């Protein structure tokens, strides 16, 4: 039984219901973390796509490697970490190795674009 009384036959939620709903949804920090992660994924994918378009337009390999590197550093490492976590479970060392491995591959691609492509 809830602490509120219906008004004119309409059952309105009481303060305890709203508090329970907010407790289930999470904290504002979790919302901000999810929003920032989604923003990084979207922007990283967009920058990688624009670099790919630049490569197709100019046939410049440096732009291709730059785009691949930026996409790996921004979008790839997040997706690889989540995928690894879903496959392996709570093995933080494995997730970190994948996270830093993809980041290193992305930065190596950017370095290659700047130095040798």
LINCOR-V375140 format. One record per backbone hydrogen bond with DSSP energy under -1.0 kcal/mol. CO is the residue of the C=O (numbers start at 0). NH is the residue of the N-H. Records with the same first field share a line. If there is no record, write none. Layout:
CO=NH  NH
This chain:
6=9
9=6
13=17
14=18
15=19
16=20
17=21
18=22
19=23
20=24
21=25
26=30
27=31
28=32
29=33
30=34
31=35
32=36
33=37
34=38
35=39
36=40
37=41
38=42
39=43
40=44
41=45
42=46
43=47
44=48
45=49
46=50
47=51
48=52
49=53
50=54
51=55
52=56
53=57
54=58
59=63
60=64
61=65
62=66
63=67
64=68
65=69
66=70
67=71
68=72
69=73
70=74  75
71=76
74=78
75=79
76=80
77=81
78=82
79=83
80=84
81=85
82=86
83=87
84=88
88=90
90=94
91=95
92=96
93=97
94=98
95=99
96=100
97=101
98=102
99=103
100=104
101=105
102=106
103=107
104=108
105=109
106=110
107=111
108=112
109=113
110=114
111=115  116
